[in-house]
């Protein structure tokens, strides 16, 4: 049983709740992330590009505590996320452009480190139960979050880099950017939000490319891990018959 940062170091087998959290930690973390996205709608009105990331960072950190193991890289991720969250809180009081840029950059690094951490963990797994599939979905959502921060940085560098139906980002800037990130990652491409600047277009192109590559690789990994034990069992049974 992996030791999680949120749980005590003592044996979790004697704690039914801790055992359940450890067994379904990715499903719980995914639920927390989805709740974070839903909470952005009533709380993000007219608060700019940074309020949504601040809320997401806070809940991502809780989710990360549930799913991460005690490892030096986990500590680095937690430190980066805490630094980005502190910057977001400070920016809500001082409203400084350099601080906003620094916080968004730290958020990008935090999301990227989480993606690397989760992918490395996924590719080490020999089986793919339901909770591990949830981990793969978390990675996909983290990719959307990462590009949301990148689009926000592009908008700070070039105002109007991403344009909505009304010519701007509307009343919900963070949600508009996240919506654009998701439809680009999934190549839905409704066309109501479009990249205008060269940097935003380049980011959108690579997001669509990486999204498709990830889906192909993840489905291949899922199918391989799912059917590999069955094939091995058949081979063992054939050997016993002979």
Buried (B, 14 or more C-beta within 10 A) or exposed (E): EEBBBBBEEEEBEEBEEBBEBBBBBBBBBBBBBEEBBEBBEEBBEEBBBBBBBBBBBBBBBBBBBBBBEEEEEBEBBBEBBBBBBEBBEBBBEEEEEEBBBBBBBBBBBBBBBBBBBBBEBBEEEEEBEEBBBBBBBBBBBBBBBBBBBBBBBBBBEBEEBBBBEEEBBBEBBBBBBBBBBBBBBBEEEEEEBBBBBEBBBEBBEEBBEBBEEBBEEBEEBBEEBEEEEEEEEEEEEEEEEE
